[in-house]
Amino acid sequence: MNIFDLPVLSALLSATSDGFAALGAVVTPVGAIVLVTLVVRALLIPVGVSVARADRARRRLAPRLAELQRRWKSNPERLQRETLALYAAEKVSPFAGILPVLLQAPVLTLVYATFTVHEVPGALFGTALAAHLTTAASPGVFLVVLAAMAVVAWLARRAALRQSAAAATTGGRSGAGAPNLVRILSWAPFISVIAGAFLPLAATLYLAISSAWSLAERAVLRRVLAPA
């Protein structure tokens, strides 16, 4: 059974398809995707601000977290309780960083389903927006978009590593395994590149624009929210 055949989801997909078609008639189908992405990301700016503030607070708490690691390294359960208590006392969420991903997931799902189930017409340099990398007559457009996403992911990884190194120099190192964990997590932006290789071109464009927005937003917020 196709989940998108359910009455509620089917009606939502039809409305989304009609919306894309109407917006595409005013601009272009590609322009409609760009506008939708920008609107979604603009609506998520408050979430981005809260994430940046939580990230700054976590860096501020890094020395205290390191002290908890040293004090309770032989008692993992106590370490977990003390860590969560510290986050709660400082009103910092350790999971704030995943909020933008979770909030965008329904939008990305709708874009994916709209351009696969309804196959909304439109193309980018001759490649249909509903096409996949493996089915596109000319994969060149896909490869360019994926290459751009890879560059953005590389820049995001560099920024994450620089930020981690800066925290370590101020006493923010939180245990012997922390640098390895940071290096592993720094590859997370490349997940979007891998996902883009399996999505319709429309959804890949959404991911590409959203990834670039995230990189620029984090850079701006780090400057705006930087402590004096």
N, C-alpha and C positions, 0 to 999 in steps of 0.2 A: 504493500500500500504506500502510495506517495503521500507524504505528510502535507504537501502543498495542495492536495485535493480536498482537504478538510474545508468545510464551508467558510469558516472565519478566515483562514489563511488564504483561501482562494479569492475571497472578496478583497482582502488586503492587497494581494498581488495585483489584482485587476485595477484597483485604485492607484497603486504605485505605477503600474504600467501606463495607465491613462495620464497620470501626472507627468511622467517622463516624456510621453508623446507630446503633451500640451506645451511643456517647457521647451522641448526640442524644436517645436514648431516656431517658437519665439526666437530662440537662439539657434543652437544646433544640438544634436544628440550628445556630442562630446562636451559642448558647453553646458548642457544640462547636468552632466555628471560632475563637472568642475564646480558649478554653482551649488549643487546639493552637498558636495564634500565641504565646500567653504562654509556653508550655512551650518552644517552639523558641527564642524570644528569650532565655529564662532560660538555656538550654543554651549560648547564644552569648555570654553575659556575659564569659567569659574571653577570647574573641576581641575583644570590644569593649574590654576593658582593654588588651590588647596593641596594638590600633589606637590607642587614646588615648595610650599610652606612646610609640609610634612617632611619632605626630603631635607630641607634646611634644619628642621628640628632634629631629625635623626643624626645629622652631622654634628649638631651641637651636643647631642647625648652620647656621641661615640666614645669619648673618654670614660664616661660612667658605665657604658656597656662593656668596655674593655676591662674595667675594674670588676664588674660582675663575672666576666669570663674567668678572670684570675682567681676570684674568691670561690666560685662554685663550679670550677671545671670538673671536679670529681663527683659532682652531684647534678646530673643533667636535669632532673625534675625540678630541683630547687632553682637552678639557673633559669629554666623556662618560666617559672612562676615569678621570679624576681624581675626578669626582663619584661614580661607582660605587665607587671605592676608598675614598672618605671614608665612604660609607654602610656599606661592608663593615667598615671599621676600627671604626666606632662601633656596629656590629651593629644598624643601622637599615634596615628594609625600605622602599623607596620605594613599594611596591605594597600595603602593609598595609591601606590604606583600602578596598580592593575585596574583602577577605576576607569580611565579613559578607554582601555581595551574592552572592558566589559560593557560599557555604555555604547560603544560603537558596534559591538557584535550584532545586535538586531538590525542595524542599518546595513551593514555589510551583507548580512543574510538576505535582506530584502533585495539589495542590488543584485546579488548572485542569482536569486530565484527569478527575479524579473527578467534578467537577460538570458536565462536558460529555459525557463518554463514558457514565458511569453515571447521570447526572442524579439525584443523591441528593435526596430530597424535603426541603423546608424553605423558609421564606420569611421575609422581613424586612418588616414592615408591608405585607404583601400582595404583595410582589415576590419571585418565586421566586429562590432562591439560585443556580440554574443559568441564570437569565436574563442576557442581555447588555443593554447600554444601548439598542441599536437594536431589540431584540426585546421589551423589557419593556413590559407593558401600561401601567404607570404609571412613567415615568422619574424621578419625584420623589425616590425613595429613592436612586437612583444619583446624582442631582445633589447631594443633601445630602452623601453620602459623599465625592464628588469635591471638593466645596467645602471640606469639612473637610481633605482631603488637601492641597488647594491652600494653605490657611492654614498647615498644618504645613510644607509645602515653602517657603513665604515666610519663616517663622520660621527655618528651617534655613539659608536663603540669607543672611538678615540676620546670623545668628551666624557664618557662614563669612566674610562680608565684614568684620565687626568683628574677627574673629581675625586676618585678613590685615592689616588696618590697624594693629592692635597690634604685629604682627611687623615691619611696615615702620618703625614709630617707634623700634624697638630695633635698627635696622640689618639687618633681615631681608630687605630688598628684594634680590631675586636677578636683577636685570637689567631692562632697559627694558620687556620684554614681559611680565614677571611679573604686574603689576596687571591687564593685559588678560586673561591666561590665568586668573587667579583669578576675574575677573568672569564669564568664559565658563563655567568649571567650577561656579560658584556656582548656576547654573541646573539642575545635575544632579538635585536633588531633585524637580523637576517632571516628570522622566521617569516616575516612579511614577504621577503624576496622568494622564499621557497613556496609560500602559499600562492603568490602571484603567478607562479608557473603552472598552477593547476586550476586557476579561476578564469572566468570569462574576461575578456579584455576590459570590459566596463568595470568589473570589480577590481581588476589589477590597477586600473587608472585611479580608482578611489583610494586604494592602498598607497599608491605612489604619492598622490597629493597629500594624503593624511600623514604619511611618514615625514614628508618634507615640512609640513606644518608643525608636527611634533618637535622636530629638531630645532626649527626657528623659535618656536614658543618657549622651549626649555632654555635656549640661550638668552632670550629676552628676559624671562622671568628670573633667571639666575642673577642678571644684572640689576633688575628692578628690586628684587627682594634681598639682595646681598646686604649683609650687616654693614653699618657705617664703620 
